[in-house]
C-alpha cells in the first residue's frame, strides 16, 4: 500500500524510497558495464578465445614478439566486441528515448513501466551467469543479454525520474535528486567492496592469505565474475521494493501509450524547431551531446583498456573502481562550489579540459611506455598492486578523470537551466535529456570500427578525444552564459 501523500509532496518514507532506486540499480552500472564484467567480457570471454585460436593457427611456440602481437590482436578483438555491444545499446536508446519519454510524461502512471523494465534488466543480468570462458558460441547471446539489461535499466530510470515532480515540492527537488545521486555512488562502492570480499576474502580479513573465493566459487571458470550479473539482479529486486511500496505513483490520465508515443514524437519535432531559434542554448545542447558522448565512452572503455594493457585481475579492477569512485564523490562536492563561484560554463570548460588531459594521459600508457615516448621497460610479470611506473601513471590520470567527471555532469545540468528562457525550462530539460542519449552510440561505434581496422585498441580508444575536443571547442567558442540579471529579465517565447 502506498504511503499517504499531501497535496504538495509524498511522505518522507516515499521520498527516500524513490531515492533508493539509484542504490538498487547502481551495481549494474558499476559492476557489469564499467569495472568488472565489461573487462571480463572483453579480456577473457572474447580476447581469451581469440588468443587461443591465433596460437592454434600458428602451430608452434611463439617468439616473444609474436606472442605480443597475438595478444594485441586478441585485445583488439575483445575491445571491438564490447564496443559493438555498447553501440547496439546506444542506438536503441537513441531511437526509443523520445517515444518512451513521451509515455513517461503523458500517461500518468509510471510504476507498471518501471516494473517491466526492471524485469528486463533482471533477466539480462541473470543470463550473464552463462558467460563461460572458452564458449565462443555464447558470445552473441551474452551481448544480447547486456543490451537487454542496459535498455531495461536506462528506461526504468526515465520513468523513475518522471515520478520526481509529483512527490516533492519544486524547491526541494534538487535535494532529493542529490540524495538519489549520493545513494547511487554509495551503492556502487558497497557492491564493489562486497565483490572483493567474495573474490579475495583474505584481502578484507575474512580468510587466511591464499584462500579461494567464498561460497566455493571456482576462480578457474570465473564464477565470481559470472555471478555479478545474477547478484546485481537480486540486489536490484530487493532494494527497489520500497519504491513500489511507499512512493506514490502518478494518477492515470487515460491517454493510451501508443497515442502518447505518437503525440510525443510530433511534439519533439515541434520543440526542436522552436528551441533552434535560441542559438546560444541550442549550440550548448549540441556541444553537450558531443562531449557527453566522449565522457560516457571513457567510462565504458577505461576498465577494458586497463585490463588489456596490464592484465589486471578482477580484484585489481575492483580496487581500481573503488579508488575512482572515492575521488569522484568529493569532486562533485567541490564542483558545486566552483560552479557557484565561476559559473556553469567555466566549470564545464575546466572539468572537460581535465577529462581531455586525463584521457590523453591514459592513452599515453602502454606495456613499455608512459607519456607516449618515455620508455620505462616491459611491464613486470610479478609486481605489487599498482606498483609499476606504467600503472602509477595510469592511475594518476584515472584519478584526475574521477575528480572531473562529477562536476562536469552536474554543471552541465545546471547550465541548461540558466540558458533556458522563462517558460521554456521544461522543453529545454527534455531536449537536454534526449541529447544525452541521442548520440551515445557514436563513440562506441567509432571505437569498434577503428579498433577492427587497425587491430590496435589504443588507436580505437583514442577516437574518444575528438568527441571531447569538439564539444569543448563548441562550448568555448559558441556558448555564452548570461548573467543572473539577464536570466531574470529575458522575455518568454
C-alpha positions in Angstrom: 0.0 0.0 0.0 1.4 3.4 -1.0 2.2 5.9 1.7 -0.2 8.8 2.1 0.7 12.0 0.4 -0.1 15.6 0.9 -1.2 18.0 -1.9 2.4 19.1 -2.5 4.6 16.0 -1.8 4.9 12.4 -0.7 5.8 11.3 2.8 9.5 11.3 3.8 9.4 7.5 3.5 8.0 7.8 0.0 10.7 10.3 -1.0 13.6 8.2 0.5 12.2 5.1 -1.2 12.3 6.9 -4.5 15.9 7.9 -3.9 16.8 4.3 -3.0 16.0 3.4 -6.6 19.5 4.7 -7.6 21.1 2.5 -4.9 19.1 -0.5 -6.3 20.3 -0.1 -9.9 23.8 1.2 -9.4 25.6 -2.2 -9.1 24.5 -3.0 -12.7 26.4 0.1 -14.0 29.3 -0.2 -11.6 30.0 -3.9 -11.7 28.6 -5.0 -15.0 29.2 -2.2 -17.5 32.1 -0.4 -16.1 34.6 -2.1 -13.8 34.2 -5.9 -13.6 32.0 -7.7 -16.2 32.8 -5.4 -19.1 36.5 -6.0 -18.8 35.8 -9.8 -18.3 33.7 -9.9 -21.5 36.4 -8.1 -23.5 39.6 -9.5 -21.9 38.6 -13.1 -21.2 35.4 -14.1 -22.9 36.3 -12.7 -26.3 40.1 -12.0 -26.2 40.8 -15.3 -24.5 39.1 -17.2 -27.2 40.8 -15.1 -29.9 44.2 -15.6 -28.4 43.8 -19.4 -28.2 42.6 -19.5 -31.9 45.6 -17.4 -33.1 48.1 -19.6 -31.1 46.5 -22.7 -32.6 46.7 -21.3 -36.1 50.4 -20.5 -35.5 51.0 -24.2 -34.8 54.2 -23.7 -32.7 55.5 -21.9 -29.7 55.5 -18.2 -30.5 58.5 -15.9 -30.1 58.1 -13.0 -27.6 57.4 -10.6 -30.4 54.8 -12.9 -32.0 53.2 -13.5 -28.6 52.9 -9.8 -28.0 51.4 -9.3 -31.5 48.9 -12.1 -30.9 47.9 -10.6 -27.5 47.4 -7.2 -29.1 45.2 -8.7 -31.8 43.2 -10.6 -29.2 42.8 -7.5 -27.1 41.6 -5.6 -30.2 39.0 -8.2 -30.9 37.7 -8.0 -27.3 37.6 -4.2 -27.3 35.8 -4.2 -30.7 33.2 -6.8 -29.4 32.5 -4.7 -26.3 32.3 -1.6 -28.5 29.8 -3.1 -30.9 27.7 -4.3 -27.9 27.6 -0.8 -26.4 26.9 0.7 -29.9 23.8 -1.5 -30.3 22.6 -0.4 -26.8 23.2 3.2 -27.7 21.3 3.1 -31.0 18.2 1.5 -29.3 18.3 4.1 -26.5 18.6 6.9 -29.1 15.7 5.6 -31.2 13.3 4.8 -28.4 14.0 7.6 -25.9 11.7 10.2 -27.4 8.8 7.9 -27.6 9.2 6.4 -24.1 10.0 9.8 -22.7 6.6 11.0 -24.0 4.9 8.0 -22.4 6.6 8.9 -19.1 5.3 12.5 -19.3 1.7 11.8 -20.5 0.4 8.5 -19.3 0.4 9.4 -15.6 1.2 6.0 -14.1 4.9 5.1 -14.2 5.3 2.1 -11.9 3.9 -0.5 -14.3 6.5 0.6 -16.9 9.3 0.6 -14.2 8.3 -2.9 -13.3 8.5 -4.1 -16.9 11.9 -2.5 -17.5 13.3 -3.7 -14.2 12.3 -7.3 -15.1 14.1 -6.8 -18.4 17.2 -5.7 -16.5 17.0 -8.7 -14.1 16.6 -11.2 -17.0 19.6 -9.7 -18.8 21.7 -9.7 -15.7 20.8 -13.3 -14.8 21.8 -14.6 -18.2 25.4 -13.4 -17.6 25.9 -16.4 -15.4 26.2 -18.4 -18.6 29.2 -16.4 -19.9 31.5 -19.4 -19.6 35.1 -18.8 -20.8 36.0 -20.6 -24.0 32.4 -20.9 -25.2 32.7 -18.8 -28.4 29.2 -19.7 -29.4 27.7 -18.0 -26.4 29.3 -14.6 -27.1 26.3 -13.2 -29.2 23.9 -14.4 -26.6 25.8 -12.6 -23.8 26.0 -9.5 -25.9 22.2 -9.6 -26.3 21.8 -10.1 -22.5 23.9 -7.0 -21.9 21.9 -5.0 -24.4 18.6 -6.2 -22.8 19.8 -5.3 -19.3 21.1 -1.9 -20.4 17.8 -0.9 -22.2 15.8 -2.1 -19.2 18.0 -0.1 -16.7 18.1 3.1 -18.7 14.4 3.3 -19.4 13.5 2.3 -15.8 15.5 5.4 -14.8 13.5 7.5 -17.3 10.2 6.5 -15.7 11.5 6.8 -12.2 12.8 10.3 -12.9 9.3 11.2 -14.1 8.0 10.5 -10.6 10.1 13.2 -9.0 8.0 16.3 -9.7 4.9 14.6 -8.2 6.5 13.5 -4.9 8.4 16.6 -3.7 8.0 20.4 -3.8 9.9 22.2 -6.5 12.3 23.9 -4.1 13.3 20.5 -2.7 13.7 18.6 -6.0 17.4 19.3 -6.1 17.9 17.9 -2.6 16.0 14.7 -3.3 17.7 14.3 -6.7 21.1 14.7 -5.0 20.2 12.2 -2.3 19.5 9.6 -5.0 22.8 10.5 -6.7 24.7 10.1 -3.5 23.0 6.8 -2.7 23.9 5.6 -6.2 27.6 6.3 -5.6 27.4 4.6 -2.2 25.7 1.6 -3.7 28.4 1.3 -6.2 31.1 1.4 -3.5 29.4 -1.1 -1.3 28.8 -3.5 -4.2 32.4 -3.3 -5.3 33.6 -4.0 -1.7 31.3 -7.0 -1.4 32.5 -8.3 -4.7 36.1 -8.0 -3.5 35.3 -9.7 -0.2 33.8 -12.7 -2.1 36.6 -12.9 -4.7 39.5 -12.4 -2.3 38.3 -12.9 1.3 41.9 -12.6 2.6 42.0 -9.0 1.3 39.4 -7.9 3.9 40.5 -10.3 6.7 37.8 -12.9 6.2 40.2 -15.8 5.5 43.9 -16.6 5.5 46.1 -15.5 2.7 45.8 -17.5 -0.5 42.2 -18.7 0.4 39.9 -19.3 -2.6 36.7 -17.2 -3.1 33.9 -17.6 -0.7 30.9 -20.0 -1.1 33.0 -22.4 -3.1 33.1 -20.3 -6.2 35.6 -21.6 -8.8 38.1 -19.0 -10.0 39.2 -21.2 -12.9 35.8 -20.8 -14.5 35.4 -17.2 -13.4 32.3 -17.9 -11.3 32.7 -14.7 -9.3 32.7 -12.6 -12.5 29.7 -14.5 -13.9 27.8 -14.3 -10.6 28.0 -10.5 -10.7 25.1 -10.4 -13.2 22.6 -12.5 -11.1 23.8 -10.8 -7.9 23.1 -7.4 -9.4 19.6 -8.6 -10.4 19.0 -9.8 -6.8 20.3 -6.6 -5.3 18.0 -4.6 -7.6 15.0 -6.8 -6.8 15.4 -6.4 -3.1 16.2 -2.6 -2.9 13.7 -1.5 -5.5 10.8 -2.9 -3.4 10.4 0.2 -1.1 9.9 2.4 -4.2 7.0 0.2 -5.3 5.5 0.1 -1.8 5.9 3.6 -0.5 6.4 6.1 -3.3 3.1 7.3 -4.8 2.5 6.8 -8.5 1.2 9.4 -10.8 -2.6 9.5 -11.4 -3.8 7.8 -14.6 -4.6 10.3 -17.4 -6.5 7.9 -19.7 -4.1 8.5 -22.5 -3.2 5.3 -24.3 0.6 4.5 -24.5 0.6 4.4 -28.3 -1.2 7.7 -28.6 1.3 9.2 -26.1 4.2 7.9 -28.2 2.8 9.3 -31.5 1.9 12.7 -30.0 5.3 12.8 -28.2 7.2 12.3 -31.5 5.2 15.1 -33.1 5.8 17.4 -30.1 9.5 16.6 -30.1 10.0 17.8 -33.6 8.0 21.0 -32.9 10.1 21.6 -29.8 13.4 21.1 -31.7 12.2 23.7 -34.3 11.2 26.1 -31.5 14.4 25.7 -29.5 16.6 26.1 -32.6 15.7 29.8 -32.6 17.6 30.2 -29.4 21.1 30.0 -30.9 23.1 30.1 -27.6 21.1 27.3 -25.9 20.8 25.2 -29.0 24.6 25.3 -29.6 25.1 24.3 -26.0 22.9 21.3 -26.4 24.9 20.3 -29.5 28.2 20.7 -27.6 26.8 18.7 -24.6 25.7 15.9 -26.9 29.2 15.5 -28.3 31.3 15.9 -25.2 29.0 13.8 -23.1 29.3 11.0 -25.6 33.1 11.2 -25.1 32.8 11.1 -21.4 30.4 8.1 -21.5 32.9 6.3 -23.8 35.8 6.9 -21.4 33.8 5.4 -18.5 32.8 2.4 -20.7 36.2 1.6 -22.0 38.7 2.7 -19.3 38.4 -0.5 -17.4 38.5 -2.6 -20.7 41.7 -0.7 -21.8 43.3 -1.2 -18.4 42.7 -5.0 -18.3 44.0 -5.4 -21.8 47.1 -3.3 -21.2 48.1 -4.5 -17.7 46.3 -7.9 -17.5 44.7 -6.8 -14.2 42.8 -9.4 -12.2 39.2 -8.9 -11.1 40.4 -7.9 -7.6 42.7 -5.2 -9.0 39.8 -4.0 -11.3 37.6 -3.7 -8.2 40.1 -1.8 -6.1 40.7 0.5 -9.1 36.9 1.1 -9.3 36.7 2.0 -5.6 39.6 4.5 -5.9 37.9 6.2 -8.8 34.5 6.5 -7.1 36.1 7.7 -3.8 37.7 10.6 -5.8 34.5 11.3 -7.8 32.4 12.0 -4.6 34.4 14.9 -3.3 34.8 16.1 -6.9 31.0 16.5 -7.0 31.0 18.4 -3.7 33.8 20.9 -4.6 32.5 21.1 -8.1 29.3 22.7 -6.8 31.3 25.4 -5.1 33.3 26.0 -8.2 30.0 26.3 -10.2 28.7 28.9 -7.8 31.9 30.9 -8.0 32.9 30.6 -11.6 29.6 29.9 -13.3 28.5 26.7 -15.0 30.1 27.3 -18.4 33.6 27.9 -16.9 33.2 24.9 -14.7 32.3 22.7 -17.6 35.3 24.0 -19.6 37.6 23.5 -16.7 36.5 19.9 -16.0 36.1 18.9 -19.6 39.7 20.1 -20.1 40.6 17.9 -17.1 38.9 14.9 -18.7 40.7 15.6 -22.0 44.1 15.6 -20.2 43.1 12.5 -18.3 42.0 10.6 -21.4 45.2 11.6 -23.3 47.2 10.5 -20.2 45.5 7.2 -20.0 46.2 6.6 -23.7 49.8 7.6 -23.3 50.5 4.4 -21.2 51.4 1.2 -22.9 53.1 -2.0 -21.8 56.5 -0.3 -22.1 56.0 3.4 -22.3 54.4 6.3 -20.4 53.5 9.8 -21.7 53.8 8.3 -25.2 57.6 8.5 -25.6 59.2 7.8 -22.1 60.4 4.2 -22.2 60.1 2.5 -18.8 60.7 -1.1 -19.8 58.4 -4.1 -20.1 55.6 -4.5 -17.5 57.0 -6.8 -14.8 55.2 -10.1 -14.5 55.5 -10.1 -10.7 54.6 -6.8 -9.1 52.6 -5.3 -6.2 49.3 -3.5 -6.5 49.7 -0.6 -9.0 53.5 -0.9 -8.3 54.8 -0.5 -11.9 55.5 3.0 -13.3 53.0 2.2 -16.1 50.2 1.6 -13.6 51.2 4.6 -11.4 50.9 7.0 -14.3 47.7 5.4 -15.5 46.1 5.6 -12.0 47.1 9.2 -11.6 45.3 10.2 -14.8 42.3 8.0 -13.9 42.0 9.8 -10.6 42.0 13.1 -12.5 39.2 11.7 -14.5 37.3 10.7 -11.4 37.7 14.2 -9.9 36.5 15.9 -13.0 33.6 13.7 -14.2 31.1 14.5 -11.4 31.3 18.3 -11.5 31.3 18.1 -15.4 28.0 16.3 -15.4 26.4 18.4 -12.6 27.4 21.7 -14.1 26.1 20.6 -17.5 22.7 20.0 -16.0 22.8 23.4 -14.2 23.8 25.4 -17.4 20.8 24.3 -19.4 18.6 25.7 -16.7 20.5 29.0 -16.8 20.2 29.2 -20.6 16.5 28.3 -20.9 14.2 31.3 -21.5 11.5 31.8 -18.9 8.6 29.5 -19.5 10.6 27.0 -21.6 12.7 25.2 -19.0 10.7 22.0 -19.3 11.2 21.8 -23.0 14.9 22.6 -22.7 15.4 20.0 -20.0 13.5 17.5 -22.1 15.9 18.1 -25.0 18.8 18.0 -22.6 17.8 14.5 -21.5 17.4 13.4 -25.1 20.7 14.9 -26.3 22.4 12.9 -23.6 21.2 9.7 -25.3 20.9 10.8 -29.0 24.5 10.1 -30.0 25.6 7.9 -27.2 26.2 5.2 -29.8 28.6 7.2 -31.9 31.8 6.9 -29.9 31.5 3.2 -29.2 30.8 2.6 -32.9 33.9 4.7 -33.9 36.0 2.7 -31.4 34.7 -0.6 -32.8 35.5 0.5 -36.4 38.9 1.9 -35.7 40.0 -1.0 -33.4 38.9 -3.5 -36.0 40.6 -1.7 -38.8 43.9 -1.1 -37.0 43.9 -4.2 -34.7 45.1 -1.8 -32.0 42.9 -1.0 -29.1 44.9 2.1 -28.3 44.0 3.7 -31.6 40.4 2.6 -31.2 40.0 4.2 -27.8 41.9 7.3 -29.0 38.8 8.3 -31.1 37.2 9.4 -27.8 39.5 12.5 -27.8 37.9 14.2 -30.9 34.5 14.0 -29.2 35.8 15.7 -26.1 37.7 18.3 -28.1 34.9 19.2 -30.5 32.4 19.5 -27.6 34.9 21.7 -25.7 35.5 23.9 -28.7 31.8 24.4 -29.4 31.2 25.4 -25.8 34.3 27.7 -25.6 33.7 29.5 -28.9 30.0 29.5 -29.3 28.2 29.4 -26.0 27.9 32.4 -23.6 26.4 32.1 -20.1 24.0 35.0 -19.3 24.4 37.0 -16.1 21.8 36.3 -13.4 20.1 39.6 -14.2 19.8 38.7 -17.9 18.4 35.3 -16.9 15.7 37.0 -14.9 14.7 39.6 -17.5 14.9 37.6 -20.8 11.3 37.6 -22.3 9.5 34.4 -22.6 9.0 32.9 -26.1 
